[in-house]
Amino acid sequence: MLGRVRTAVAQLVGGLGPAPGAHACRGPPVGGGFSRPAFLQLTSEELQRADDHAGRAVQSPRESRRRLPWSTGYAEVINAGKSQHNEDQACCEVVVVDRRCSPRCNPAPKECTGEAEGDLCFHYWGLFDGHAGSGAAVMASKLLHLHICDQLRDLVDILQDSSPPPLCLPSDSRALPAERNRAPLAQADAELRNDALPRFHLEKAVSHESLVIGAIENAFKRMDEQIERERTTRLVAGGCCALAVVYLLGKVYVANAGDSRAIIIRNGEIIPMSREFTPETERQRLQFLGFLRPELLGNEFTHLEFPRRIQHKELGKKMLYRDQNMNGWAYKRIEEDDLKFPLIYGEGKKARVMATIGVTRGLGDHDLKVYNSNIHIKPFLSCVPEVRVYDLTQYEHCPDDVLVLGTDGLWDVTNDREVADMVTEVLMSYEPNDPCRYTKAAYELVVRSRGALKERGWRLANDKLGSGDDISVFVIPLGGPGNYT
């Protein structure tokens, strides 16, 4: 599998790639330069309009072209000039997971019909909010789902078997799940009563759900490692926040590393499916790392937090502070080391790690340093996502129940309730069986969050400042595979 991923990256050619659809665990070409999601199928003229900061035309899949899985709605718009290109990327795929085979095995690609014996396939959506260049976002949008596929390959039989997962996989990958679960005790142990067995025979309960979560977490790590390995040869610039959704065996897994957001709207109720990872939300993790490894601070920063920068004349005075163990505040006497720049500076959207970056999880950023220094910031940035699970089989869903994914360009100016109300308003204006209603909802979310261009910039309907950032939105109906066309 990893060889296939490397081959996909090596095919650095221009173009938009194939339309979305079922494919085996193999990679599409990774295009070079500026590109938009392949499923948009933009013409060269449309691509030029998508790259226009002045007009900021909203792009969404055309109904006359191939529809996305589950009749998923999507829309995007470029920023108002903060970067040369739209640094958001997106992906929507259906992926077949092949069993891991011996080196001599070379399975042919197969369609994700769900009918073949032993088939395991997953539906996948991903949003990647790039910063300091679009390279990492483009690479992750092409390849993260393939890393997830690779991590699931050992689990094809296990996930489809109701027995508890085996603690160890045998060297013979062809062994049946039932055989894997039979782990006979040694002869001496068999003679002991169950309650007399040594404690090291106690086993922790591991669910199938936790195996999928672990596969997704490891896939993010492998993706980040690949970006690091190939960042110079493939010109992979910057980093990206990553928000990925996997539908597998009746459950929706939402993995978030960054400040994008996902919510479920079900019968008017809002269910958060992610949380943003920022210097403020991860303050204690960052401070603890700075405390354990002060060399990472480069003798320029302090892991302690103060309400404001300390002045030299305040040495010896007592000031409020908090460290990695504190949620509240206390007073401490100011020492020389406290005059260093704080590891976390600013608050709200202006909070930064080492005065440089405003997100603390994501992919890439391996070369990121504090300005005019040799202090690397990557050790403080995690690529591991938080994964939340929603069981689709536990509820009856109506056509208006949806999962909304959005990059921070949406959420900077629109809160959860406003998004839910907009989506509900649009969906109610269309027939429940109209598949274009979800694209219209995504389109309207982007339009209203972007605002209209006026003399004082892009403005919302209430005349507040609209989003000047890239905005990308998925609206996914929770009706499930029944909507797939």
QUIRACOR-V689872 format. One record per run of one state. SS is the DSSP state (helix for helix, strand for strand, loop for the rest). FROM is the first residue (numbers start at 1). TO is the last residue. If there is no record, write none. Layout:
ss:from:to
SS:FROM:TO
SS:FROM:TO
This chain:
ss:from:to
loop:1:1
helix:2:10
loop:11:11
strand:12:12
loop:13:21
strand:22:23
loop:24:29
strand:30:30
loop:31:37
helix:38:40
loop:41:43
helix:44:50
loop:51:58
strand:59:59
loop:60:68
helix:69:71
loop:72:72
strand:73:77
loop:78:87
strand:88:96
loop:97:120
strand:121:131
loop:132:134
helix:135:159
loop:160:176
helix:177:181
loop:182:186
helix:187:190
loop:191:193
helix:194:196
loop:197:198
helix:199:201
loop:202:207
helix:208:230
loop:231:238
strand:239:248
loop:249:250
strand:251:257
loop:258:260
strand:261:266
loop:267:268
strand:269:272
loop:273:282
helix:283:292
loop:293:293
helix:294:297
loop:298:300
strand:301:302
loop:303:304
strand:305:306
loop:307:311
helix:312:314
loop:315:317
strand:318:322
loop:323:329
strand:330:333
loop:334:335
helix:336:339
loop:340:340
strand:341:342
loop:343:343
strand:344:345
loop:346:347
helix:348:350
loop:351:351
strand:352:353
loop:354:356
strand:357:357
loop:358:360
strand:361:361
loop:362:362
strand:363:364
loop:365:368
strand:369:369
loop:370:375
strand:376:376
loop:377:377
helix:378:380
loop:381:381
strand:382:382
loop:383:385
strand:386:391
helix:392:394
loop:395:401
strand:402:406
loop:407:407
helix:408:411
loop:412:415
helix:416:428
loop:429:436
helix:437:450
loop:451:451
strand:452:454
loop:455:456
strand:457:459
loop:460:464
strand:465:465
loop:466:470
strand:471:477
loop:478:479
helix:480:483
loop:484:485
